[in-house]
Each structure stands twice: as C-alpha cells, then as structure tokens.
Amino acid sequence: MDYEVYAYYEYDAYFEKLIYQVKESKDETLAPVFLHPYVSHLKKLIGDKTVILVPSSAKKTKQRGFDALKALYSGLDQQLNCPFEKDDVKQSQRSLTQRSHIKRHLRLIDIQAIEGKDVVLLDDVCTTGYSLKACIDLIKPHVKSITVMVLAMHPDNLNTNSPL
Amino acid sequence: MPICERCLNTDLRYFTKVRGQWVCRRCIAFQGEDAKALFNEDAVEYSLPFKLTEAQKAIATQVKNLAQTTDVLIHAVCGAGKTELVMETIQDHLNRSLSIGVTVARKQVALQLAQRFKSAFPSVKVIVVCEGHTDDLNGQLIVTTTHQLYRFKQAFDCLILDEPDAFPYRDNPVLNGFMRQAVRGHIVYLTATPDNGLLKRVRQGKMALVTLNQRPHRFDLPIPELIYSPFWVQVIALKFILSRSDKSWLIFVPSLKVGQRVSKILNLPFAHASCPDLESLIERFKTKQIRHLVTTTVLERGVTFSDIQVAVLSAEHRVFDKAVLIQIAGRAGRDPKYPTGEVKFLCSRSTTDLRACLNDLRKANRSVSPVSVTVLTD
C-alpha cells in the first residue's frame, strides 16, 4: 500500500458479527453506533476536504432497503457521495486471486466531484485492501491528495499508523 | 404493551421503527438474512373497571403459564371473581395469535360474558355463539354455550370451561364429547365446586390445580347456620326470621310444589325455571322492588344480588347436594359494599352433603394462604 489507511477498530470475529447484523440482518439502527465515539475526531480529520465512499452494489443496496455505508457514517451529518460504480460482486465470497481482480469491476463515473480536490475516502472494512487500492488507482490521476479511513482493519494489516 | 412475535420480547428498548416498520432488535441478529421487520403493534391488553387483588393477579399469571402446557382446574370460591382470573390467559393467547374460546353451560351467562369481554378487550373481535346467534363463527375470542361446540372441530388452542358442574353440561356425555373434540390444545376449568372426576385427574397428575379461597373484598365466606326442625316448623321459623329482619331474603326450596305452597303461605313471589317473567323477577329483586323472593335451584348460580340474606328450606332434600349448597351459600356477601350476609339452612336432619358443605366453606376460610397451586407429576 502506498497510502496510509486509518482505522478505529480491529476487524475481529465480534466486529464481523456486528457488521453482518447491520448489512445482512438489516439492523439499520445499529449502523451509526460504530462511528459514534469517534465522530468529532473524524470530522476534524476531514476538515473541509471532499468525502467520498467506496462503492456498494446497487442491486444489494436496493435489496437491503438502505445504503449500509452511508448508514455507518451517518454520524458525520453530511452529504456522502460515491463517484464510483461497481458490478455486482461480493469480495467476501471470493478467493484471494479473484479479489485482486476487483479493479475490473470498478469504474470512476463522476470525475468532476473529485477533480483537483483533497479527498477523504471512506469504507467500512479493510481486509485485503484490494478494493481500496482499486479506488485509489482510479482517482489518483485526478485528485490533489487522498486520506483513507475505514471503521475496521484486518489485524494482518495493522501498522503503527492508528490515529488512536 | 408491544410484544415481538418471534422472540416474545417486551422490553421497549429493543423496539425501533425503521423505514416505517417496527423491528425487534433483540432477535434480529438471530435471523440472518431472513430478518424481516415485523412485530405485532396491535398487541392487546385487557382493561378492567376495577383493580385486581394480589391473590387474583397471582392466580391469573399462574393460570396463564400453566395453560401453555397442561389442562388447568381453577377452584375458586363463589364470588372470587372467576372471570377476571382467566383474562391473562385470554390476553396471552390473543397476543400469540392462538385461538381461544370460553364456553359456558347457559345462554344467558354466555351473553353476559361476551359483553364483559367486549369491554375488557375493545380492539378484539369478540363473538358469542348460542341459540339465536349462530351466523358468525369467526372471531378472535369466541364465547359459546357448550351445546354450540359441535360447530367447532378441533378449533381451540385453549378452551375455558366455566362451571363444568352446572346443568346441562354436568354428567352429559354428549356435551362433554362436543367439548373435547373442539379443543386441540388445553382446557381450563373454572368452578367453585369441582366434581370428583376433575379432582381425580389432578391427583393423577393429568391436570394442574389452582385454588383461590378469597373473595376480592377479603371478607370470610359466610358460613351457613343449621337449624334443625320438621318442615312445618321450618316455615314458621322462617316467617319469624323474616319479620325480625329488615334485610332482603332469598329463600331456596327443593321443588316446584314446595315453592308454590310456601310462596302462597308467606305471600311472596316465586321464581322458577318455567316462570314466564323470571327475568323481571330477578331484576326487581336486584333493585329491591321485591323484598323477599322464594326460588328453586334455578337461581343457585350465575346471579349476583347485593346485600341479601339466604335461607334454604328442607336443606336435607336430595336435590341439595354439596355443590348446590356451596353455590347457594355463595349468593351471600358478594358485593364489596355488603361483604357479609346471613345464611340459614333449615333442615329436618343432618346429611353428608350438609356437613361436607360446611366443612369445605370453613376450610376455605381457614386456609393460610388464599392462593395455592398443585401440579403433580406423573
């Protein structure tokens, strides 16, 4: 990874269970809780940078009835846009090799939103990091700077750059 | 009070409204991807115009719990508030979307009960099924006479049978059969005078017994006074009692013939089953327009009169068995404003039934705790 990814939590079995509850059991009420203790921190980190989200599958979101990522970060109380588009694939159900090909399923569709801006890229979980890398590669040529923030990081990737 | 259909949660903190639908968050994680946002917002709760005693509440909860797994016999003394004791069970079944019915021996009681349930559960469809009311057989809470049960095949998850020892249900194998085929779940028997058959099943561990020995106003049950004398002396004695008393008396006689004679001698109105204006007599006695009333056993149960004294002529007669005597004695002291009443059994000799009746009533008054639960295991 060329860029540093910040996280608030370690992605352990418990976190995985809770995220599953939000996304699959559709417990929307639980979503804002993760960010809650760190809202002011993240707001400060964002400052007046442009916030963008990693894409979710449109079909999944429709099925779910709500946008999970937006719900998770709803505590920020601001408009959260996603300039990307993603095909209907679920990273968690794929092998490592398959996952590395995620970039084939991602496209940047709204260049104007990020052109020349300082950008903060948000996602819920970083496991392999392939999804994030794919997004970064797509926006790299257009943006001024990139800060990456996720709620939870897989322990294998943990480095000393935790904001806490 | 809202309740989750799936996990029966009642803790309000777990309920949240999401995108217009109510969700129970306590069990949402257990359902994985099948989690559906549903719960019964229309949960019912009964409301009564008065408060229940601690004893009544305890019984009501016990019965509700027991009825989920076994037949229950509620042995509650006359005037203990039997109907209130089953409200909790009814509410529980309604909230779990189970079919529940209440069946009684007589049409009048059925109509009365249906009215009371309609007031207690205003949002529930309560229907009464009896002679003259047999068109609508669909309701959430069904009140029927035991006769009409033949229309319901394996229909009830719980059936409450009020006064199984009353006529015409008692000892009637046909009505008994109708009742048994109508229930697919459990039966709750409600009575002040359980017969040996029911008690035997309790002893065999096939049924739970719940006892309530206390009237809501907590006063003792009136104990009958026995007055021994030959019949004609009884009538004179009764005349004497009536003249010395400034209260209202209900006088029970063993038969139509005796009743006609006595009512003529004492110049009092006479109520009996084939009496054309029975309803009106009852009304007028209730409102004290009639001061004393002679009656057959037709008024032994199912009626509540305020502030009356009770007398029985020829109490040794075989028509007055233990159950009947207990029911008759139970007519006195029902109103909390008038919690006591004199009960006089005039008889020419002692009988087992008379002695047993007094025994049972004294025992009920003496019981240390007003509530007791007996569940014997096989």
Interface residues (C-beta under 8 A of the other chain):
Chain A: K17 Y20 Q21 E24 S25 K26 D27 E28 T29 L30 G65 F66
Chain B: T16 V18 R19 V23 R25 I28 A29 Q31 G32 E33 A35 A37
